[in-house]
């Protein structure tokens, strides 16, 4: 509960028409929730413009409205606050309303195409094991201390995010680790939050359905680093060709990590198999339970961030080496009959290639790699043929199947994927639209020692078809079908 004038805090960029002594009990962007004592913020979104709902929220009793364009007919009973960009102002107001969570605990944000969830989640579990009360905001789940809730977005809207961070701070969290998606950065959902540190993992082809061009996608990621406070630190993957680009204009203290290039934090892979990784990390040889080169980067990022947060090197290594893979990220299963199963969230060309290359680096080539992959509907169409080309080029057999078709026809998605299959590799691929049948087919064509990779959905426990989310869990179905085979 705050007076309106406390929220706007004498910001000269606001034009105020009406009574700034109003008491505000909530900030709302959903017109259905804006009632008496709410501040309704009219956001111009990708689907709708909140300004068209101003009259509706007034009828609901709302007395305060933040907008970028005033209505033609002003209501004398209403207080209007006018600004240039309501999405940008929303984050600042939400942070003020929820008493600046970033000043009451240390918040670290992770951005990049791949590795966000693993890096943020490992940081949460590492600091929890070091004895801290922590919070996590991720694609898979949100956690406050020990309380877990399922996520609906990688990064929530500005109000929900600040409310969540405020709850973390109120419940004694010393740290909050969060994913920062390109959508969230571009839409100013994280505006106004004070960060202790930022981590950049990598950037590859993704979300061009939203950003339109790769350069715009890079700009969205870079915006986070350009706007961060000067007393923060920024940690970037120097092996990524855009890693140093992210740091170009930041006011934060700059650090880098890498496996290949000279950097502030360095790591080398000594051994890698289906049991884990042996790494030389800043001069120490340590065995980790995570698998693959991409996880070497994730582990190094986590180690580096923990050092920057002031933790002891030996304690970091001790606790980090005991952590397991995040749900849906290279989850490894070995059946009784000797068939290897891997479930991974890889839904971008780069992520899929990384996972398949990891498997190929480990296996003997005396066995088959059968890859099951699809592409989501209502998302970037350009990556569909690329994903199919990568899968067929680097696997022994490929089953193209449905992912989350959403409002699209799954058959059309698969046809667009098939267009990317090289003609000389066409015989090693087949199309099975039903995802469960695709998993069953892969198992039926497998023998002892073969590897089945199910890519694309990872932790998701549903399949979205025509607006309905049906229960579907890749890992659960894989285990169920393997057990049926072995009966």
N, C-alpha and C positions, 0 to 999 in steps of 0.2 A: 504494500500500500504506500503510494507516494503522491504528493501533489504534482500536478502537471508541470509546474514551473521548476520543480526539482529535476524532472526527467529531461526537459529541454535545456536546463542548466545554462541559461543565458546564451545559448548558441545563436550567434548573429545570423547564421544562414537560414534560420527559421523565421517565417512571417506568421505572427499569431493574430488571429481574429477571434475575439471572445474572451472568456474567463480562464486565466491560467491558474486559478486557485482550485480548480476541480481536483478531487481525489481520485486517483487511478488505482484500481484493484487488479487489473489485468491488461496485457497488450494482446490484441487479437489480429490475425490476418485472415481468419475464416469468418465471413460475415454472419454465419449462423451462430457463432459463439460470442459475438459482440453485443453486449447488453449494457445496462446502467453501470456506470463506474468503469467501463472498458475504454481503452484507447484503440480505435480501429485504425489499422494501417492499410491504405489502399495500394497494394502491390501490383505492378504491371508484370504478369507472369507469362509463361510460354503458352498457356492454355486460355487464360482469361485475364481481364483487367479489373482489379478490385475497385476501381472508381465507379464502375456501373452498379455497385452494391451499396453506395453511400446512402441513398434514400432508404434502402431496406434496413440498414443498421440504425438509422435515425428512428424509424418506426419501431424497432426493437428496444428503443430507450437509450441507445448509445449517445453520449453527449460530447465526445471528443474524437476528432478525425484528423489523421495525418494523411496528406495527399500531395501530389505534385501538380495537380490541376484543380482549381476550385470549381464547384458546381455552379451552373448559371444562376440558380436561385439559392441564395444563402438563407439559412434558418437562424434567426436571432437567438434561439435557445441553444445553439450548437457552437462549440469552440473548434475552429479550424486551424490546423498548423500546416503551413505550406513549405515544402522544400523541393530542391531540384530532383533528388533521387530517393524515393521512399525506401527502396531496398537497402541502400547504403545507410540511411538514417535509422532504419529498423534495428540493425545490429548494434549500433551505438546506444540507442534507447533501451534495447533489451539488456545490454550489459549493465547500464546504469540502473535499470529497474531491479535487476537481480544482484545488485551490490558488487559488481566487478569480480566475478569468480576468479579471474586470473591474478588478482592481487591477494587472494586468500589461499591459493595453492599454486603449484607449478604445473603449467599446461604445456604439453609437447604435441605438436601436430605432425603427422606423416602424410606426405603426398607423393604421387607418382602413378604410373599406369598399373604396375604390378608390385606386389610385396607390401602394400599398405596394411592389409589386415594382419599378416603374419608379424610384421615389425611392431605395430601398435600392440598386438596381443602379447607378443613375447616381452615387450617392455612392461606391460601390466603384470604379467606373471613373475617376471624377474624381480620387480620392486616389491611385489607382494611377498615373495619368498625372502627378500631382504628385510622384511619386517614392517613395511609401510602399509598404510591403508590407502588404496588407490581406486581410481575410476577408469573405465574404458568406454570409448565411443567407437564402435566398429560396424562393419558390414554385417557381421554374424550376430553380435549381441552387444548390449550396453550393460555395464556392470558398475555398481556402486558398492565398494567394499566386497561383500559376499552376495549382494542382491543382484540377480540376473534378470534382464528382460530382453525379449527378442527385438531386433532392430527392424525398422521399416525402410530406413534410408541409410546410406553410408554416412552421410552427415545430415543431421536434422535441420529444420528451418531455424532461423535465428532465435526465435522465442523459445522453442522447445529445447534447443541446444543450451541456451543460457540458463533455462530452468533446470536442466539436467546437471549442468556444471555447478549451479548454485546448491543443488541438493548434495552433490559430492562434497563440496566445501563445508556445508553445514554438518555433514556426517563424519567429518574429520579426515577427509582425504588430503594427503600431502601432495599427491600427484594425480593428474588426469592425462591419459594418453588417448589421442583421437586420430581418426582418419580424416583427411581433408580432401574431398573429391573435387574434381575440376568444376562440376556443376555448382557445388557449394561456394567455391571461391568466386566464380564468375557472378553468381547471384547474390554475393555479399552476405551469405549466411554466417560467416565467421568474422564479419566486420565488428570492430569494437572489443574483441577478445585480446587480452594481453597474453602473449605466448612467452614461455621460458626458452623454448627452442623449436626449430623446424628441421624436418628430415626429408630429403628428396631421394627417392629410390631409383627411378628411371622413367623414361617416357617413350612410348611406342604407339603405334596406330590403334586408336580407340576413340569412341564417342564423337566421330565425325558427323553423325546424324544430328548432333547438337551444336558442335563448334564449327562445322562446315569445312574448315581447313586445318591442316596439321599445325600451321603457324599460330592460328587462333587458339588451338588446344594448348600449345606451349605457353602462349601469353597468359592463359587462365592459370596455369600452374605457377608461372613466374610472378603473377600478381601477389600471391601469398608472401613471397620473399621480398618483393618490392615495398610492401606496406608494413612489414613487421617492425616492431619497436627496436630502437638502437641498442638496448641492453640485452637483447636476446642473442642466442647463437643459431647459426644456420649450418647444417651438416649436409653435404651433397656427395652423391656417387660420382667420383671423378672418371670412372670407366665409361659412364654414359656420355655420349657425344654432346648432350645438352646439360650435363652436370654443372659445368662452370658457367653456362649461360644463366642458370637459376641464381647464381651468386653475384651477377654483374652489378646490379644496382641496389643490392640490399644494404641496409644500415647495420645489420646484425654482424656479430663477430663470425668470420667465415672459417669453416673446417671442411676437410674432404676425407673420404674413405675409398679404398680401391683394392682390387685383387691384382690388377695389371700395372697401373700407373703409380708414380711416386705420389704419396699422399700423407696426410697427418695420421691416419690410422690404416694399417696394412694387414693383409691376411693372405695366406697361401693354402691351397688344398693339397694335402699329402695323400689322403686316401678317401675314396667315396664308394659306398656300396649300399645295398638295400637296408643295412643296419644303421647307417649314419655317415658322419663326416669326421675325418681326422684333419684338423686345421692347425696351422701355425699362425697364431693370432697375436700380433705384437710381440713376437719372440717366444711365445709359449705354445707347446704342442698339446692340444686338447681334443678329446673325442666328444662329439655332439650327436644327439639322437635324431636330428633333422637330416634330410637327404637332399643332395643335389647342389650344383653350383649356385643356383639362384638363392638357395637357403644360406650358402656361405656369405653372400652379400647381405641377406637379412640379419644374420647373426652378427656380422661385423658392424652393421648400422646400429644394432641394439647395444653391442659392447661399447661402441664409440659414444653413443648418447649417454650411456650410464657413466662413463668417465667424465663427460662434460657436465653431468649433473652432480659430480663430486664424489662418486662411490669408489671404494677400494678395488683395485684391479683384481686381486686374488679372489675376493668375495664375489665379484661379478662373474668371473670364469667358473668358480665353483657352482654357483646357483644356475647360471645360464646353461651349463653342460648337462644339467638334469632335466631341462624342459623338453616337452614333447611337441610334435607338430600340431598346428592349429586345425580344428575341424574343417575337413574339405580341402585342405591344402596338402597335396601329395600324401594322402592317407594310404598307408600300405597294409595290405591284407595277404596272408599266405594260407591257402586252403589245405585241408588234410591231404588232398590228392596232388598237391604240389603246384597248383596254378597260382600265379602271382596276380593280385589285383591292386590297382592304384586308382583312387578317386581324387580328382583335382578340379579346382575352380577355373582352370585355364579357359578363358573365353575371349582372348585376344590372340592375334597371330604370334606375337612375341612370346607370350606366356605358354602357348601350345608348343612352340618350337623349343623353348627352354625345358619343358617337362619331357618331351620326347628325346631331346638330346641327352638329358640326364639319364634316362632309361637306357639309351643306346650306349652311353659311356660305361654303364655298369654291367650290362648283360654280355653274354659270351657269344652271341649270334648263332648259337646252336638251337635257339628257340624262336618262336614267333612273337612279334609285338602286334597285338590287335588293338587298334584305336577306335573308340566309339566317340563321335563328336557331332555336335549340331551348332546352330547359331540362333540367337534369340530374335524374335519378331519385333517390329517397331523400333529397331535399333540400327546401327551403322551397317548398311548393306554392302559397302565396299570390301569389308573384311571377309565376307562369306566365301568367295572363290579362293581367297588367299589361305584361309583356314583349311580348306579341303586340299589345296595343293601341298601345304606343309605336311598334313597328316599322311597323304598317300606317298609323298616323296620319302618320308623318314620312317614309315611303318611297313610291316609285312602285309597286313590286311587292314582295311578301314571300313567301318560301318557308319555311314552318314545317317543321322537320326534327328528326331525332333528335340528341341531344347525347351525354351518357353516361347511358343509361337505367338502368344498374346493375340492380337487381332488379325494377324496374317494367316494365310493358308500355309500350313507346314510343308505341303508338297512343293509349293512355289519356292519356299526358302531352300529346300533341298536341291531343287533344280538349279538355283543360283549358286549353290555350293558346288554342285557337280560340274558346272562350267569351268571351274578352276582345276579340275583333275587333269593332269597331262594325259594325252591320248595313249601313250605307251604304258601308262600305269592304270588305265581304266579297269583292267581285269582284276586288279587287287582290291577294288572298292565295290561296295554294294549299298543299296539304299533300303533302310527299314524304318518307316516313319514312326511306328510305335516304339517308344524308348525302352520299355520293359522287354519287348520282343527282341530288340537289338542286343540287349544285355544277355538274354537267353541264348541268342544265336552265337554270340562271341564265346560263351562258355561251351556250347556244344561243339564248336570248331577248335577248341583248345585241347592241348595235351599237357602232360606233366612238364613243368618248367616254363611253359608259355606265360606271357604277360598280357593282361588286359588293362588298358588305360581307358577310363571313363572320364571324359573331359567336359567342362563347361558349366556344371551346376554346383559341384563341390558340396558346400554346407547346406544348400537349399533343400528344404523338405517338402517342396511343392512343385507342380508344373502348371504354369499359367496358360490357359487356353480360353480365348474369347471372353476375357474378363473374370474367369473363375479360376481359383487356385485349387487344384486337385492334389491330394496327398501324394508325394513322390520323393523318395530318398534313394539316390544312386547307391550309396554304401549298403543300406539295408537290403535293397533288392539284389545287389551283387552277392552278399552273404547268404541270403535266402536261396538264391538259385544255385550257388555253389554247394550248399548243404543238400539240396534236392538231388544234385548230380551224384553226390557221394553216398546216398542211401542205397 
